[in-house]
Amino acid sequence: MKWIRTLMLALAALVLGLWAFYGERHLDKRAEEKQLAGRLGQFKAEDVDSIELLTSSDTILVTQQQSGWRMLRPVAWPADNYAWQGLVQTILTSDRQRSWHVRSDSLLYYQLDPPRARVIIHFRDKSAVPDTLDVGALTPTDQQGYVRCPPSDSVATTSSNLHAAAVRPAIDFRDKALLAYDPSAVQRVAVKLQRETVVIWREGDRWLMLQPIKRFADADTVNALLNGLLQARAVQFFDRPTSLATYGLQYPAAEMVLTLGRGVGTQSRRLLFSSWGKGTIAPGAGYVVDTDRAVSVMEVNADVMKHGLRPTTAYWDRRLAMFQRHLVNRVVIGTPGKTVAVSMDTSYNWHFVPPPEGNVKRWIVNGIVADMDNVRAKDFAGTTGDFGLEHPQVTVELFHDDTSQARIDIGKARGNLLYARGSATSEVVLVDRSLLGKLRIGVDDLREEPPQPQAASAAP
């Protein structure tokens, strides 16, 4: 009957629906279990306590701490978190793609006796048996690698990713950072060279030099130093040195002390720098020791050595003038026998201060103010000499109403440089010779000519 056929179709649909819901889930679960059973790692990453990595030349032991991985052997040192976490994840996601039994005397062919690398994983549960994994050679196509889990007599192939993660130089598993710290926490920087010492102190967002003279320090240079040290990386380690003299560090070329914080909780980090290229192969490279971790000497490249061996004058603030541009509303330019002054009105237009009259080219005056703000000393001239500053070639002074904001005097030339002195410092410095042409401006250069009337067009 018709209702019986409808009932049978409904029952069939119900059975198919139940199969789709439960049967396929069961098959998916079995497929997932089968896939997991084929994985090299049958553990959870968070259960790992420590890992031993043994190669023909190195034995490394690291432990997993809350703050990351820490190396215990060959020396106590921060480990490279990315390398060790990557090794664990690669083991957990690598499959046994094909396996077969081999005789023990055949393991040599697969570079599994001895292995290229042996990974021994210890767990937080001390009753758990450690997992051991031997990593051998790559297959002829380099797409896979041979592995073995001792004491099993089976060899398997797996992704070459495992070979790349485990068979690496020991330095790849080590944190190569020269110094770990927060640059914003540095309160004091002291650099002692063989003949001079510079001490710099943070004052808000500025840096003040306390030694060898009291003056502002160049913030760009100090910040470049702090950020450069943070990003610096060792290219090689020499563990447990028998003598620092071997690396030119018994009498270091530079000693740098960074003081972090103020008052209670203040910490200091101290670095020793060798001379340039002392005993290294790479030109300009050198050695550095973090005295808190003197168990190892670090070889660093020339860029890192540059930070440690800067002369003290490199930290001097090289600005000749310090002022706020928006406050400047009068500019006075003096040359021998002539002085030109311009002032700004409330509409931000510049005009001559009489006796000259008329409007002034605004972009030229604004350019002079910008050049005064941007000029930097190329070098320091010393305290004695004929600099030509008693009768300068040009003097530019900036005012806010009647209050002087900044002044620069330009003296004699020395090659492609000029002697100069600014209101921001009492030292005579050398600046680029092009500054003279930018500041020595006369009335004719400044005058803005009124627009010429247009001739009336002829009647048709």
Backbone torsions as a table, in degrees:
resi	resn	phi	psi	omega
1	MET	NA	162.6	-172.8
2	LYS	-64.7	-38.8	-176.8
3	TRP	-70.4	-27.9	178.1
4	ILE	-69.1	-42.1	179.1
5	ARG	-63.8	-39.4	177.6
6	THR	-63.1	-40.1	179.3
7	LEU	-65.6	-41.5	179.3
8	MET	-63.4	-40.9	177.6
9	LEU	-63.8	-39.3	178.9
10	ALA	-65.1	-41.9	178.7
11	LEU	-64.7	-40.2	178.3
12	ALA	-62.9	-42.0	178.3
13	ALA	-63.5	-37.7	178.8
14	LEU	-65.1	-42.9	179.6
15	VAL	-63.2	-45.0	178.8
16	LEU	-62.4	-39.3	178.6
17	GLY	-65.0	-42.3	178.3
18	LEU	-64.7	-37.6	178.5
19	TRP	-65.9	-41.9	179.7
20	ALA	-62.8	-36.2	-176.8
21	PHE	-79.9	-47.4	-174.7
22	TYR	-95.1	-42.5	-175.1
23	GLY	-65.1	-48.3	-179.1
24	GLU	-68.1	-35.0	175.8
25	ARG	-63.2	-37.5	178.6
26	HIS	-64.9	-42.5	179.3
27	LEU	-66.4	-40.1	178.0
28	ASP	-62.9	-39.6	179.8
29	LYS	-65.8	-41.3	178.5
30	ARG	-65.0	-39.2	178.2
31	ALA	-64.4	-40.0	178.5
32	GLU	-66.0	-42.3	178.7
33	GLU	-63.3	-39.0	179.0
34	LYS	-65.5	-40.2	179.8
35	GLN	-65.8	-43.5	179.4
36	LEU	-64.5	-35.5	179.3
37	ALA	-65.3	-24.5	179.7
38	GLY	-87.9	-1.4	179.9
39	ARG	-75.7	148.7	178.1
40	LEU	-69.5	-35.5	-179.2
41	GLY	-103.2	125.6	179.5
42	GLN	-115.2	47.9	-177.4
43	PHE	-145.5	174.2	177.0
44	LYS	-103.9	142.7	-176.2
45	ALA	-59.2	-36.7	-177.2
46	GLU	-72.6	-12.2	178.7
47	ASP	-86.0	-7.8	-177.5
48	VAL	-75.1	129.6	177.3
49	ASP	-97.6	-47.3	-178.3
50	SER	-153.4	162.5	-179.9
51	ILE	-135.8	135.3	169.7
52	GLU	-106.5	134.5	177.0
53	LEU	-124.3	115.3	-176.2
54	LEU	-114.5	128.9	173.5
55	THR	-128.6	-179.2	-178.4
56	SER	-64.9	-22.5	-175.6
57	SER	-118.7	-13.6	-174.3
58	ASP	-138.7	150.9	169.8
59	THR	-130.3	114.9	-175.4
60	ILE	-117.4	134.2	175.0
61	LEU	-125.3	125.5	176.8
62	VAL	-127.9	153.9	177.1
63	THR	-124.3	147.1	-178.9
64	GLN	-93.4	114.6	179.3
65	GLN	-110.7	171.3	-177.9
66	GLN	-62.0	-32.6	-178.7
67	SER	-86.2	-4.4	-178.8
68	GLY	132.8	-166.4	-178.2
69	TRP	-86.0	141.7	-179.4
70	ARG	-129.9	128.9	179.5
71	MET	-81.7	134.2	176.9
72	LEU	-108.9	-31.0	175.8
73	ARG	-136.2	144.4	9.4
74	PRO	-76.0	-18.5	175.7
75	VAL	-141.1	161.0	174.5
76	ALA	-73.8	118.4	-173.9
77	TRP	-162.1	149.5	173.7
78	PRO	-60.5	139.6	179.2
79	ALA	-96.2	162.6	176.7
80	ASP	-80.9	105.3	-175.5
81	ASN	-59.2	-39.3	-177.4
82	TYR	-64.0	-41.4	-177.9
83	ALA	-67.0	-44.3	-177.1
84	TRP	-74.4	-38.9	176.7
85	GLN	-65.2	-36.6	177.6
86	GLY	-66.0	-37.9	177.8
87	LEU	-63.4	-45.7	-179.9
88	VAL	-62.2	-46.8	-177.7
89	GLN	-66.4	-33.8	178.4
90	THR	-66.6	-40.8	176.7
91	ILE	-62.7	-41.3	-177.5
92	LEU	-69.9	-25.4	-176.0
93	THR	-107.0	1.7	-179.7
94	SER	-90.5	135.3	-179.5
95	ASP	-102.4	151.3	166.8
96	ARG	-78.2	104.4	-174.6
97	GLN	-80.0	-34.2	177.4
98	ARG	-156.3	139.4	-179.0
99	SER	-138.7	155.3	179.5
100	TRP	-159.0	158.2	179.2
101	HIS	-84.7	141.5	178.5
102	VAL	-134.3	155.3	173.5
103	ARG	-75.9	152.2	-176.9
104	SER	-60.2	-32.5	-179.2
105	ASP	-77.9	-3.8	177.3
106	SER	-95.8	-7.8	-177.6
107	LEU	-64.1	-27.2	-179.7
108	LEU	-60.7	-35.6	-178.9
109	TYR	-60.9	-35.4	-178.1
110	TYR	-91.1	7.6	-176.1
111	GLN	55.0	43.8	177.9
112	LEU	-114.0	2.3	176.2
113	ASP	-145.5	89.1	-0.5
114	PRO	-78.8	158.2	-179.6
115	PRO	-74.6	157.8	174.0
116	ARG	-62.8	-36.1	177.0
117	ALA	-153.7	138.7	174.2
118	ARG	-115.3	126.7	-179.6
119	VAL	-111.2	120.3	178.2
120	ILE	-116.1	119.6	-175.1
121	ILE	-107.2	121.1	177.7
122	HIS	-103.9	144.7	-173.3
123	PHE	-109.6	160.7	178.4
124	ARG	-63.8	-34.2	173.8
125	ASP	-75.5	103.1	-173.7
126	LYS	-65.6	-16.8	177.9
127	SER	-81.1	-13.1	-178.7
128	ALA	-76.2	141.0	178.3
129	VAL	-74.8	130.9	178.8
130	PRO	-60.6	146.0	174.0
131	ASP	-88.2	134.5	177.9
132	THR	-121.6	132.7	-178.7
133	LEU	-135.2	124.6	175.9
134	ASP	-99.5	132.3	179.4
135	VAL	-110.8	124.8	-176.7
136	GLY	-108.4	-144.9	-176.1
137	ALA	-79.4	167.1	170.3
138	LEU	-80.2	154.2	175.3
139	THR	-70.2	165.8	-178.2
140	PRO	-54.9	-27.2	179.6
141	THR	-87.7	-7.4	-178.9
142	ASP	65.3	10.4	179.0
143	GLN	-90.1	-20.1	-179.3
144	GLN	-135.2	171.7	178.1
145	GLY	-138.4	158.7	179.4
146	TYR	-91.5	137.8	177.9
147	VAL	-137.6	161.8	179.2
148	ARG	-152.6	143.2	177.7
149	CYS	-111.2	92.7	-179.0
150	PRO	-57.1	146.7	6.0
151	PRO	-91.9	17.3	-179.1
152	SER	-58.4	146.6	176.8
153	ASP	-96.4	17.1	178.9
154	SER	-99.1	140.3	173.2
155	VAL	-110.6	139.3	-179.5
156	ALA	-129.0	159.5	171.5
157	THR	-105.4	147.9	177.8
158	THR	-147.6	177.9	-178.3
159	SER	-59.4	144.8	177.8
160	SER	-67.0	-9.6	177.5
161	ASN	-60.0	-35.0	-179.8
162	LEU	-66.3	-41.5	177.6
163	HIS	-60.0	-43.6	-179.4
164	ALA	-66.1	-31.8	-177.6
165	ALA	-80.1	-28.0	-173.8
166	ALA	-104.4	-37.3	-175.6
167	VAL	-93.4	84.9	-176.2
168	ARG	-141.8	160.3	175.3
169	PRO	-61.4	148.8	-177.1
170	ALA	-58.6	-32.0	-177.4
171	ILE	-64.5	-24.6	179.3
172	ASP	-66.6	-23.2	-177.8
173	PHE	-94.4	6.5	-173.1
174	ARG	-116.6	141.2	176.1
175	ASP	-68.6	119.3	-174.5
176	LYS	-97.3	6.2	-180.0
177	ALA	-62.7	133.9	179.5
178	LEU	-67.0	-39.8	-176.2
179	LEU	-156.2	133.8	177.8
180	ALA	-108.3	117.6	-179.2
181	TYR	-166.6	170.5	178.0
182	ASP	-100.2	110.5	-178.1
183	PRO	-56.0	-31.7	-178.8
184	SER	-70.4	-15.2	179.5
185	ALA	-88.7	-7.2	-178.0
186	VAL	-72.7	123.4	-179.7
187	GLN	-101.6	-30.8	-174.3
188	ARG	-142.6	139.8	176.7
189	VAL	-125.6	126.5	176.3
190	ALA	-126.7	126.7	178.5
191	VAL	-123.7	118.6	179.4
192	LYS	-108.8	112.7	174.2
193	LEU	-94.3	-179.8	-175.1
194	GLN	-66.6	-29.6	-177.2
195	ARG	-123.5	0.0	-176.6
196	GLU	-155.0	158.3	-179.3
197	THR	-136.1	138.6	174.8
198	VAL	-123.5	135.0	177.6
199	VAL	-125.8	127.4	-175.4
200	ILE	-126.2	138.0	-175.4
201	TRP	-124.8	138.7	179.0
202	ARG	-81.0	127.4	174.4
203	GLU	-122.6	92.2	-176.5
204	GLY	64.8	-120.8	178.3
205	ASP	-99.0	12.5	178.6
206	ARG	-115.7	163.3	175.4
207	TRP	-118.7	129.1	-179.2
208	LEU	-110.9	128.5	177.2
209	MET	-85.7	127.8	178.5
210	LEU	-99.1	-31.2	176.3
211	GLN	-136.7	146.7	1.7
212	PRO	-78.3	-16.4	175.1
213	ILE	-135.1	160.3	179.5
214	LYS	-91.9	114.7	179.9
215	ARG	-166.5	172.2	175.7
216	PHE	-71.1	144.2	175.0
217	ALA	-95.7	158.6	179.8
218	ASP	-76.5	111.1	-175.1
219	ALA	-62.7	-36.7	-179.6
220	ASP	-62.6	-40.6	-179.4
221	THR	-68.3	-43.7	-179.4
222	VAL	-65.0	-44.9	-179.9
223	ASN	-66.3	-35.5	176.3
224	ALA	-64.5	-37.7	176.8
225	LEU	-62.6	-50.0	-176.2
226	LEU	-65.2	-42.7	178.9
227	ASN	-71.5	-34.6	178.3
228	GLY	-65.0	-41.1	177.9
229	LEU	-66.5	-36.0	179.4
230	LEU	-65.0	-36.0	-177.4
231	GLN	-90.5	-8.6	-175.9
232	ALA	-66.7	144.0	-178.9
233	ARG	-132.4	142.2	175.8
234	ALA	-74.9	144.5	176.8
235	VAL	-102.4	-12.1	178.7
236	GLN	-164.4	150.8	178.4
237	PHE	-119.7	144.4	173.0
238	PHE	-125.2	103.4	-171.5
239	ASP	-84.6	147.5	177.0
240	ARG	47.2	60.0	-179.6
241	PRO	-63.8	135.6	179.3
242	THR	-74.3	-26.8	179.3
243	SER	-154.6	129.6	176.6
244	LEU	-68.7	-19.5	179.4
245	ALA	-62.9	-28.7	178.8
246	THR	-58.6	-30.3	-175.5
247	TYR	-108.1	15.0	178.4
248	GLY	69.9	27.9	-175.4
249	LEU	-114.0	-1.4	176.0
250	GLN	-65.4	-40.9	172.5
251	TYR	-123.1	83.3	-170.9
252	PRO	-64.3	150.8	176.0
253	ALA	-71.5	-25.6	178.2
254	ALA	-151.1	143.5	174.2
255	GLU	-126.4	124.2	-176.5
256	MET	-119.8	129.6	178.8
257	VAL	-122.4	121.9	175.5
258	LEU	-105.6	125.8	177.8
259	THR	-103.2	122.6	-176.8
260	LEU	-106.1	128.0	177.9
261	GLY	82.6	173.4	178.7
262	ARG	-133.8	145.8	177.3
263	GLY	69.7	-137.8	-178.5
264	VAL	-64.1	134.4	179.4
265	GLY	89.7	6.0	178.2
266	THR	-63.0	136.2	178.1
267	GLN	-127.1	152.2	177.4
268	SER	-125.2	141.0	174.2
269	ARG	-121.7	131.2	-172.8
270	ARG	-123.4	127.4	179.1
271	LEU	-118.9	140.4	174.0
272	LEU	-113.1	134.3	-178.6
273	PHE	-116.2	135.9	173.7
274	SER	-80.2	179.6	173.4
275	SER	-72.6	166.4	177.8
276	TRP	-60.3	131.8	172.0
277	GLY	63.0	19.1	-176.3
278	LYS	-68.8	103.6	174.0
279	GLY	72.7	7.3	-178.5
280	THR	-101.2	164.3	178.8
281	ILE	-83.9	-42.3	-176.2
282	ALA	-73.8	131.6	178.2
283	PRO	-60.9	132.5	176.9
284	GLY	82.3	-7.9	179.2
285	ALA	-75.6	173.4	-179.3
286	GLY	-165.5	-171.8	-177.8
287	TYR	-119.8	146.7	179.4
288	VAL	-135.7	142.7	174.1
289	VAL	-125.3	129.6	167.5
290	ASP	-88.5	112.6	-171.2
291	THR	-64.4	-19.0	173.5
292	ASP	-75.9	-15.7	-179.7
293	ARG	-133.6	52.0	-175.5
294	ALA	-71.6	3.0	177.4
295	VAL	-66.4	-16.6	-178.9
296	SER	-139.1	141.8	170.4
297	VAL	-98.6	135.0	-178.5
298	MET	-106.6	129.5	170.5
299	GLU	-88.6	132.6	-176.7
300	VAL	-128.7	162.9	-177.5
301	ASN	-86.1	179.5	-173.7
302	ALA	-63.7	-32.9	-179.5
303	ASP	-62.2	-38.2	179.2
304	VAL	-70.8	-41.0	179.3
305	MET	-61.6	-33.5	179.7
306	LYS	-59.4	-37.9	-179.9
307	HIS	-66.4	-39.7	-175.6
308	GLY	-78.9	-28.8	-172.1
309	LEU	-107.6	19.6	175.0
310	ARG	-61.2	139.4	172.5
311	PRO	-66.9	157.3	-176.4
312	THR	-62.0	-30.4	-179.8
313	THR	-65.4	-19.8	178.8
314	ALA	-65.7	-22.2	-178.4
315	TYR	-90.4	-8.7	179.8
316	TRP	-67.2	141.3	173.9
317	ASP	-67.0	118.5	-174.1
318	ARG	-92.3	7.1	176.3
319	ARG	-73.6	140.3	177.4
320	LEU	-90.2	-24.5	-177.3
321	ALA	-139.1	140.6	178.0
322	MET	-126.4	117.7	-178.2
323	PHE	-162.7	171.6	176.3
324	GLN	-106.2	120.3	-172.5
325	ARG	-57.6	-39.3	-172.9
326	HIS	-68.4	-13.8	178.8
327	LEU	-86.2	-16.3	-174.7
328	VAL	-74.7	121.0	176.9
329	ASN	-132.3	7.2	173.7
330	ARG	-149.1	135.9	-179.6
331	VAL	-128.0	131.0	178.9
332	VAL	-120.3	124.8	-179.8
333	ILE	-115.3	118.4	-178.8
334	GLY	-115.7	132.6	172.4
335	THR	-127.5	163.7	-178.5
336	PRO	-52.4	116.5	177.0
337	GLY	83.3	2.5	-176.7
338	LYS	-151.5	139.9	177.1
339	THR	-135.3	133.0	177.9
340	VAL	-122.2	133.2	178.6
341	ALA	-128.8	141.0	176.6
342	VAL	-131.6	151.3	179.3
343	SER	-135.8	159.4	-177.1
344	MET	-104.6	138.9	175.8
345	ASP	-92.7	-177.3	-176.2
346	THR	-69.5	-13.1	177.2
347	SER	-95.9	11.2	177.8
348	TYR	66.7	25.8	173.7
349	ASN	-101.4	145.5	-178.5
350	TRP	-97.6	142.6	178.9
351	HIS	-137.1	154.2	174.4
352	PHE	-68.0	143.8	167.7
353	VAL	-85.9	121.9	-175.4
354	PRO	-52.7	148.4	24.7
355	PRO	-79.7	-28.6	176.4
356	PRO	-62.2	152.4	179.4
357	GLU	-130.7	160.3	175.2
358	GLY	113.9	173.4	179.8
359	ASN	-79.6	159.3	-176.8
360	VAL	-120.8	144.9	177.0
361	LYS	-65.0	110.1	-172.4
362	ARG	-61.6	-40.1	-174.6
363	TRP	-66.7	-28.1	178.5
364	ILE	-71.4	-44.5	179.5
365	VAL	-66.1	-42.9	178.5
366	ASN	-62.7	-33.5	176.9
367	GLY	-67.1	-38.5	177.4
368	ILE	-63.0	-44.4	179.4
369	VAL	-62.3	-42.1	179.7
370	ALA	-65.6	-41.1	178.8
371	ASP	-63.8	-37.7	176.6
372	MET	-62.5	-37.1	-178.2
373	ASP	-75.8	-33.3	-172.2
374	ASN	-94.5	-16.6	-174.7
375	VAL	-64.3	138.9	179.2
376	ARG	-130.6	145.1	178.2
377	ALA	-67.5	134.9	174.4
378	LYS	-82.8	-31.4	-178.1
379	ASP	-161.8	171.9	179.5
380	PHE	-112.1	133.1	-168.3
381	ALA	-88.3	-14.8	-175.9
382	GLY	98.8	-168.2	-173.7
383	THR	-109.2	-14.4	-178.5
384	THR	-125.7	147.9	178.4
385	GLY	143.3	166.7	176.8
386	ASP	-93.6	96.7	-173.7
387	PHE	-97.0	-9.9	-179.9
388	GLY	72.7	24.9	-176.1
389	LEU	-98.5	-7.9	173.2
390	GLU	-72.3	-31.9	174.6
391	HIS	-130.7	77.7	-173.0
392	PRO	-65.4	154.0	175.2
393	GLN	-65.4	-36.7	178.3
394	VAL	-153.8	143.3	174.0
395	THR	-127.4	129.7	176.2
396	VAL	-120.7	127.5	179.5
397	GLU	-127.5	136.9	-178.9
398	LEU	-109.4	139.2	-177.7
399	PHE	-127.6	154.8	161.2
400	HIS	-115.7	107.0	-169.5
401	ASP	57.5	-115.2	-178.7
402	ASP	-104.4	7.3	-177.3
403	THR	-101.0	123.8	180.0
404	SER	-68.5	132.8	178.9
405	GLN	-102.7	-36.6	-177.3
406	ALA	-165.6	155.1	179.2
407	ARG	-149.5	142.5	174.8
408	ILE	-134.9	131.1	174.2
409	ASP	-109.5	135.9	178.6
410	ILE	-111.3	125.0	-178.1
411	GLY	-105.0	-139.6	-175.5
412	LYS	-74.5	165.2	177.1
413	ALA	-92.0	150.0	170.8
414	ARG	-136.9	95.5	-174.9
415	GLY	65.2	-127.3	179.5
416	ASN	-90.3	12.6	-178.5
417	LEU	-121.7	165.5	178.4
418	LEU	-127.8	142.5	169.9
419	TYR	-73.8	139.3	-179.2
420	ALA	-151.5	160.1	174.8
421	ARG	-144.1	135.7	-179.1
422	GLY	-118.8	164.6	-178.0
423	SER	-70.1	-14.4	-179.5
424	ALA	-80.1	-13.7	-176.8
425	THR	-152.3	155.0	178.7
426	SER	-92.9	-7.4	-177.1
427	GLU	-78.3	148.1	171.1
428	VAL	-84.1	132.0	-176.6
429	VAL	-127.8	172.7	176.3
430	LEU	-114.0	132.3	-179.7
431	VAL	-125.2	166.1	179.3
432	ASP	-62.7	139.0	-175.3
433	ARG	-64.4	-23.2	-179.0
434	SER	-64.7	-18.7	-179.3
435	LEU	-62.7	-32.2	-178.4
436	LEU	-60.2	-45.1	-180.0
437	GLY	-66.1	-27.5	-179.4
438	LYS	-78.0	-29.2	-174.8
439	LEU	-100.4	-26.5	-177.9
440	ARG	-83.8	82.3	-175.7
441	ILE	-114.8	134.5	179.9
442	GLY	-104.6	-178.3	-177.8
443	VAL	-60.3	-44.7	-177.3
444	ASP	-64.0	-32.5	178.3
445	ASP	-70.1	-31.7	-174.2
446	LEU	-88.5	-28.0	-170.9
447	ARG	-64.8	133.0	175.1
448	GLU	-98.7	114.0	-177.7
449	GLU	-71.4	138.1	177.5
450	PRO	-65.2	149.9	-179.6
451	PRO	-62.6	139.5	179.8
452	GLN	-75.5	136.2	178.2
453	PRO	-65.5	141.2	-179.7
454	GLN	-80.6	138.2	178.3
455	ALA	-69.4	140.4	179.3
456	ALA	-66.8	137.9	-180.0
457	SER	-70.6	143.7	-178.4
458	ALA	-67.0	144.7	177.6
459	ALA	-68.1	140.9	179.7
460	PRO	-65.9	NA	NA
